[in-house]
Amino acid sequence: MTGLTDIFQSIYSVLKTMKPVDFLDIALLSYIIYFFLKLIKETRAGQLFKGIAFLLVVYIIGKFIELKAIIYILEKVFNIGILAILIMFQPEVRRAIEKLGHSRFGLTSFLAASNREAAAVKWEKAIHAIGAACEEFSRDCTGAIIAIERQTRLGEHIEGGVEVNAEPSKELLGAIFFHNAPLHDGAVIMRDGVILAAECFFPMPQKEAFINKKLGSRHRAAIGMSENSDAIIIVVSEETGQISVAENGSITRDFNRDSLEQLLTDKLIPKQQETKKIPFPPLFRQSQERSEKNEKNSRNS
């Protein structure tokens, strides 16, 4: 019981000395923990986190009933806990940092929104080429996977592929993904409206066990790449001809040419912000109308 009393006394002494800024500190820390838990949900890392939480509960119980051996072992484990968490959750930590960088409040998003004309020049022709090619792939049941790079650079995957560095067209994409062509197995990576490389290979998804078993290797690779970057990955099924788009670790299916081109336009070309006129308050508007009327009468007289 003395251990429990000490815990309550410690909590009371901390609460007594807290300032408003400390509550803000706790709120920010709580959000970071929530954000991290959301990222590792339904992954293998989530199971590891449950194991760590279980060890923490065992430690608290052991402290309460004074299990000295258990306490000693767990304290030694927790001494290297931060390093162990960084090692075990390395992919999730990386994704969390990248997602913070991709936040709408980030500088890159602001700059992209202010440069609509440049984005339109880069992507309008490319979007139409992608739409036309995917429509043909869908009709002929030609398997294809196209990754569109955004803020996260895909240099390590580009280096593993074959350099193309060419403007996209329906004919070029058709030649790359033509059945039994040398480059048809891998993915195409595009940056700034240009095909940089072909025959690129992507990582498998972290939550592969939760993915629909009917999805093939191209769809799984697309989901895996979307988990590790902010890229938009377009997949055409070789079995059904269905067009799908993977983004942020999830995949959406049943696109056609029009809906695909609309999605890419919305994602790649920032919308122009409309400036709305702020109406004058009624009293101010009436006084302004009277002054204009008086001025007109004085001119007539």
C-alpha positions, 0 to 999 in steps of 0.5 A: 500500500505504501507504493500506491500512496507514494504514486498518488502523492507524486501525482498530486505534487506534479498537478500542484506545480503545473502551469497552463503551458504544461497542459498544452505540453500534455495535449501536444504529446497526447496528439503525437501518441494518437498520431503514432497509434493511428499509423501502426494500426493493423500492422505488425508493429501494432502487435509489437506495441500491444506486447510492450503495453502488456509488459508495462502493465506487468511492471505496474502490477509488479511494483504494486505487489513488490515482485522484485525479480520481475521489476528488476528484469523489466527495468533493464528492458525499459532502459533500452526501450527507446532504442528498441522502439526506434528499431522495431518501429522504424518504418512507422517512424519514417512514415510519421515524419514524412506525413508531417512533411506532407501536411497541408500546413507545410511550405511545399503545399503552399508553394504548390498552391501558388504555382498553378500555371506551372503545374498545369504546364507540366501535367495537363498533357501527361494526364491526358496521356495517362488517361488514354493509355489506361483506357486502352490497357483496360480494354485489352487487359494489359497489366500496368503500374504507373507511380506519380511522384509528388513531394517524396522523392523516389530516387532509390526506386528510380535508380533500380529501374531503367532510365527513360526520361521522355515525355509521356504518350499513349504510344510510349506507355503502350510500348513499355507495358506491351505483353512480354516487352522487356520493361513490362514487369516493373512500374513506370515512375513519373516526375513533373510530367515526365517519365523518368524510369521504367521497370522499377520495383516497389516494396510490399505493404506493411499490412499485407495480411489485411489486404484482399486476397484477390489483389495481385502483386501489382496492386500490393506493390502499389499499396506498399509504395503508397504507404512509404510515400505520398505518390499516386500509383495507378494500377491496371489489372491484367486479369480484369482490366480494372483501373485502380488508384493507390494513395496513403496506404489504401486503394480505390477501384473502378476508375474509367478514363474520365474519373481517372483524369479528373482525380489526377487533375485535382491532385496534381494541379492546385485549384485557383483560389477565388477571391470573393467580394466582401459586401458592404454592411447595409448601413454603410451601403445606404450612406454610400448610395445617398452620397453618390445620389447627392453628388449626381444631383449637384452635377445636374444642377 
